[in-house]
Amino acid sequence: MTSVSVVIPAYNAESVVSTVLASVAAQTRQPEQVIVVDDGSTDSTTAAAQRWSALLPITVVRLEENLGAGKGAGGARAEAIRHAEGDLIALVDVDDYWLPDHLAVMLREHEAHGGLITANCVLWVPENELGRTPSAELVPVPPPRDQCSEILSENFVFVSTLFTRE
């Protein structure tokens, strides 16, 4: 069976980290590893993530310095991937939420097509109406033959992506 490491970068995410971890714990296909990288938070993000250790195979990596510092979560994601042991990496942002079959569907598509599998999303903010426009309509995914060149002009890849660790 293919093993999966879920990567979650987190910065000052004490108030939201449990929501994303609950969505990972509720997956119909459980990951073999969940890595939360606390990117130098000044709140209790690390402690909030560690509370999930009884329900998830979680590793929390605490960085003393914020690698993102105005540049986004790329540094924390890279650090998490260095700790990954799974055959596949599944990315999810700390303020996102997976529906229960998300990982199973991503894995099924990877087995069928290989390569990089990116999910579609619907925008939703609690207490607001659910978005009606999927992300692929806002930023269309070009045909495979054009993807390498098109990503230079428009990032059509949503963060919730599955790919091989290598």
WOTAHU-V586743 format. One line per field, one symbol per residue. burial: 1 if it has 9 or more other C-alpha atoms within 8 Angstrom, else 0. A space follows every 50 residues. Layout:
burial->???
//
This chain:
burial->00111111111111011111101110100111111111111001110111 01100111111110011100001011101110010111111111000101 11110110110000011110011000000000011100100000001001 1000010111111110
//
